[in-house]
Amino acid sequence: MQPFTFNTTPSIVFGAGASKRAGTVLGKVLGQRILFVTDPGIRRLGLCDGALKSFSESGIEVVIFDQVEADPSLSTLMAAVEMGLSNKVTGVFSLGGGSSLDVAKLAALLIGSGENLDEAWGVAQAKGPRLPLALAPTTAGTGSEVTPVSIITVGAEEKRGVSSPVILPDIALLDPELTLGLPPHITAATGIDAMVHAIEAYASKNANNNPLSRMQAREALRLIGANIEKAVFEGADIKARGAMLQGSMLAGQAFANSPVAAVHALAYPIGGTFHVPHGLSNSLVLPHVLRFNAPYAAHLYAEIASDAFPHLADAEEGDQARCAAFIDALAGLSVKLGIETRLRDVSIGEQHLGKLASDAMKQQRLLVNNPRDVTETDALAIYKAAW
């Protein structure tokens, strides 16, 4: 049997309205003065109000940092750190999308340890300790609440990551009510992002690919495949929203231990250069990367095909045929959900594809996990297919 290590968030609290009990649930862990990390849109929508009221009723002082942007910059992270340090916070809480959660993770690390961030970039380089940390996602996509990964934009375009069990939060607070107002387009793109996490975790070439991750990846695909259309087109359905949130969390646990690969590696330059949201960036290249991988991974994709799309259980026998049907179904799902399917649809010109391919090669920490080796020439061909 192959040895493996499986790390995840120690405590997961799930339930409609769970964020309105944040003070009771989190107070003993986070202490009496909390850095609350979120973004301006979440604040305006009032999604923070229940948690803020609960903290106040529990006698917990809250310092609010609400300036996180999409693809958060290094300067944003350091502004959050400075606010936390100057207010001598005892813990960090974030309610928001993956960007806010990523800032909170590294803020907890840097405030808690004074660590040099330049020495923490990469895999297993962060030393810690960090401050107590709890995360409440408002999208069902990133799974960031159960992953040891934080991605920050450094400079104009480069996305740089810290991957370390040190930044796994203490508590994930999953409240499907926080996702009820998510627009259909974002619901669709983030949902496919979670499917990508599950697919890449299942097929990862990483030595730590393990039976727990594979089991969670398959259950994530079952939950998301069965509920994504209802969540997109009937957004007030709390059961569908809850299933999506659970599926996203399971996919996050899966890829946190069996890391993602070329879909993410090729998606990052799309987001970094053209500011396309991460979930949409993944969905744009997903079918094309899987077709590239198929000669090496068809048997793996065939195994999970009917988890996401139950009708494929009756598809033509044979790994190659079922793999092809799976990839076609994924491509068709994007069309059905009404999200963009071509790079040209998000204003990326053909003249930019060479730079995207070159930039994708910088993501070697991800590319090494891909079932098939990817050269810059291969990456360019995939981008051309997606264009």
Secondary structure, DSSP 8 states (H G I E B T S, - for coil): ---------SEEEE-TTGGGGHHHHHHHHH-SEEEEE--HHHHHHTTTHHHHHHHHHTT-EEEEE----SS-BHHHHHHHHHHHHHTT-SEEEEEESHHHHHHHHHHHHHHHH---HHHH-EES--------EEEEESSSS--GGG-SEEEEEETTTEEEEEE-GGG--SEEEE-GGGGTT--HHHHHHHHHHHHHHHHHHHH--STT--HHHHHHHHHHHHHHHHHHHHHHHSTT-HHHHHHHHHHHHHHHHHHHHS---HHHHHHHHHHHHH---HHHHHHHHHHHHHHHHHHHHHHHHHHHHHHH-GGGGGS-SSHHHHHHHHHHHHHHHHHHHT---SGGGGT--GGGHHHHHHHHTT-HHHHTTSSS---HHHHHHHHHHH-
